Amino acid sequence: MLRMPEFEVHHPTTPEEAVALRAELPGSMYVAGGTDLLPNLKHRLHEPPHLIALSRLSGLDRIEQDPDGSLILGASTPLAALAGSELLAASVPGLVEAAASIAGPQHRRMGTLGGNVMLDTRCLFYNQSRPWRQAVGGCLKKDGDWCHVIGSAKACVAAQSSDTVPMLVALDARLRALLPGGERRELPLLELFSRDGRFEQRHTLPPEALITHVHVPSPGAGHRSTYRKVRARSAVDYPQLSIALAATLEGERCTALQVVIGAMLPQPRPVPGLHALIGEALTDEVCEAIAEKAYKAARPQPQLHGEPSWRRHLCRIETRRGLQQLRSGPQPR
Ligand SMILES: Cc1cc2nc3c(=O)[nH]c(=O)nc-3n(C[C@H](O)[C@H](O)[C@H](O)COP(=O)(O)OP(=O)(O)OC[C@H]3O[C@@H](n4cnc5c(N)ncnc54)[C@H](O)[C@@H]3O)c2cc1C
């Protein structure tokens, strides 16, 4: 049986108090819904002496819309609230699809947006029990100095495996965070992620940073978005690969397009070179050219289940399917 390590739980009621506690208590960690962190504690991936619970922070569990149409999503918003939001379904349907695809109903009731954004990177050599990890001598991400996936000591390629992140990046979302000393910082979500999947290095914000909100700019008229997730089972499973698509269509013409690949490397990967196709109609030929660009941009590693060449191939197929859905599928209600 996997047992929980011992820790003391603190219950701040304001974001400021939470950040101050996190800075004061060495080795402490935030816990929101606990659906990622608590299994990781049982696997002894972390042994924090203190947990700063975020469940009593007020005012961070709301989905709001500014008069300009942009959306402000509180970090404590449960995934189930995102998945069930009429407002989001009407404005950014891809985000609703992404949230609804996460784990199972119980996880979505407990799990939060903030926890999903800050989800630890995942790898077959890391998400294992301590005896399993000890048997291979640890790895670059935990208790070792060698990445078994790429056979190198240079980089950890554990995959950013959150489902909302690629979709939010495709929607040009920005993150709002509170830092020690009351400093507030806002940055494009993509800039949160580094190339190094190790726990301490995976984010560009300091470890004490508390995510308070995610800001999604107004999707505007003609917005289309969808989320394609590849996984071993059709429920309660992390992505093996994902494709988030967001576009603006003016009649036949596509005037904006973002395609982002998730669950591939420590950073989500926006497909480059799409600007050349802006202004074109999404014909079969254009969709094929976009799918080819996604295939060329994909560099999956054997850090998750599924042959990398198969996952790469699926990048093309899922991009093609997603584009077809943007052209014809259900869109903002
Ligand atoms: C069986 C199973 C299947 C799952 N399947 C999926 C899946 O398909 N897709 C997916 O994306 N996830 C999946 N998950 C992971 C998890 O359920 C979700 O990612 C969830 O959104 C995590 O949110 P949480 O509130 O529970 O985070 P927690 O577990 O509480 O925290 C996760 C991390 O984020 C940090 N954190 C939390 N909130 C903040 C904040 N506001 N500011 C700064 N740091 C913060 C914590 O310190 C911790 O490091 C699965 C989990 C399980 C157990």
The ligand as a MOL file (V3000), in Angstrom:
LIG
                    3D

  0  0  0     0  0            999 V3000
M  V30 BEGIN CTAB
M  V30 COUNTS 53 58 0 0 0
M  V30 BEGIN ATOM
M  V30 1 C -6.4510 9.0940 -12.4300 0
M  V30 2 C -6.1160 10.5030 -12.8310 0
M  V30 3 C -6.3030 10.8960 -14.1350 0
M  V30 4 C -5.9900 12.1950 -14.5330 0
M  V30 5 N -6.1850 12.5470 -15.8430 0
M  V30 6 C -5.8800 13.8050 -16.2520 0
M  V30 7 C -6.0780 14.1880 -17.5990 0
M  V30 8 O -6.5970 13.4270 -18.4220 0
M  V30 9 N -5.7100 15.4350 -17.9790 0
M  V30 10 C -5.1790 16.3230 -17.0910 0
M  V30 11 O -4.8770 17.4560 -17.5020 0
M  V30 12 N -4.9870 16.0020 -15.8010 0
M  V30 13 C -5.3440 14.7760 -15.3490 0
M  V30 14 N -5.1720 14.4230 -14.0260 0
M  V30 15 C -4.5250 15.3710 -13.0980 0
M  V30 16 C -5.4420 16.2860 -12.3060 0
M  V30 17 O -6.6630 15.6720 -11.9660 0
M  V30 18 C -5.7550 17.6000 -13.0300 0
M  V30 19 O -4.6160 18.0410 -13.7310 0
M  V30 20 C -6.2210 18.6950 -12.0770 0
M  V30 21 O -6.5790 19.8370 -12.8120 0
M  V30 22 C -5.1810 19.1320 -11.0760 0
M  V30 23 O -5.7620 20.1730 -10.3060 0
M  V30 24 P -5.7590 20.1380 -8.7250 0
M  V30 25 O -6.5190 21.3330 -8.2500 0
M  V30 26 O -6.2160 18.8360 -8.1900 0
M  V30 27 O -4.1940 20.3280 -8.4740 0
M  V30 28 P -3.3010 19.8860 -7.2210 0
M  V30 29 O -3.0830 18.4210 -7.2640 0
M  V30 30 O -3.8390 20.4490 -5.9550 0
M  V30 31 O -1.9470 20.6630 -7.5900 0
M  V30 32 C -1.1950 20.3370 -8.7340 0
M  V30 33 C 0.0750 21.2020 -8.7320 0
M  V30 34 O -0.2730 22.5590 -8.9690 0
M  V30 35 C 0.1680 23.3890 -7.8830 0
M  V30 36 N -0.8950 24.4080 -7.7340 0
M  V30 37 C -2.2280 24.1800 -7.6140 0
M  V30 38 N -2.8990 25.3410 -7.6320 0
M  V30 39 C -1.9680 26.3320 -7.7540 0
M  V30 40 C -2.0400 27.7590 -7.8450 0
M  V30 41 N -3.2160 28.4260 -7.8100 0
M  V30 42 N -0.8800 28.4600 -7.9790 0
M  V30 43 C 0.3180 27.8110 -8.0070 0
M  V30 44 N 0.4440 26.4720 -7.9470 0
M  V30 45 C -0.6890 25.7330 -7.8210 0
M  V30 46 C 0.3590 22.4430 -6.6980 0
M  V30 47 O 1.3390 22.9210 -5.7950 0
M  V30 48 C 0.8240 21.1730 -7.4130 0
M  V30 49 O 2.2020 21.2530 -7.6830 0
M  V30 50 C -5.4910 13.1260 -13.5860 0
M  V30 51 C -5.3190 12.7370 -12.2590 0
M  V30 52 C -5.6300 11.4420 -11.8790 0
M  V30 53 C -5.4420 11.0420 -10.4420 0
M  V30 END ATOM
M  V30 BEGIN BOND
M  V30 1 1 1 2
M  V30 2 1 2 3
M  V30 3 2 2 52
M  V30 4 2 3 4
M  V30 5 1 4 5
M  V30 6 1 4 50
M  V30 7 2 5 6
M  V30 8 1 6 7
M  V30 9 1 6 13
M  V30 10 2 7 8
M  V30 11 1 7 9
M  V30 12 1 9 10
M  V30 13 2 10 11
M  V30 14 1 10 12
M  V30 15 2 12 13
M  V30 16 1 13 14
M  V30 17 1 14 15
M  V30 18 1 14 50
M  V30 19 1 15 16
M  V30 20 1 16 17
M  V30 21 1 16 18
M  V30 22 1 18 19
M  V30 23 1 18 20
M  V30 24 1 20 21
M  V30 25 1 20 22
M  V30 26 1 22 23
M  V30 27 1 23 24
M  V30 28 2 24 25
M  V30 29 1 24 26
M  V30 30 1 24 27
M  V30 31 1 27 28
M  V30 32 2 28 29
M  V30 33 1 28 30
M  V30 34 1 28 31
M  V30 35 1 31 32
M  V30 36 1 32 33
M  V30 37 1 33 34
M  V30 38 1 33 48
M  V30 39 1 34 35
M  V30 40 1 35 36
M  V30 41 1 35 46
M  V30 42 1 36 37
M  V30 43 1 36 45
M  V30 44 2 37 38
M  V30 45 1 38 39
M  V30 46 1 39 40
M  V30 47 2 39 45
M  V30 48 1 40 41
M  V30 49 2 40 42
M  V30 50 1 42 43
M  V30 51 2 43 44
M  V30 52 1 44 45
M  V30 53 1 46 47
M  V30 54 1 46 48
M  V30 55 1 48 49
M  V30 56 2 50 51
M  V30 57 1 51 52
M  V30 58 1 52 53
M  V30 END BOND
M  V30 END CTAB
M  END
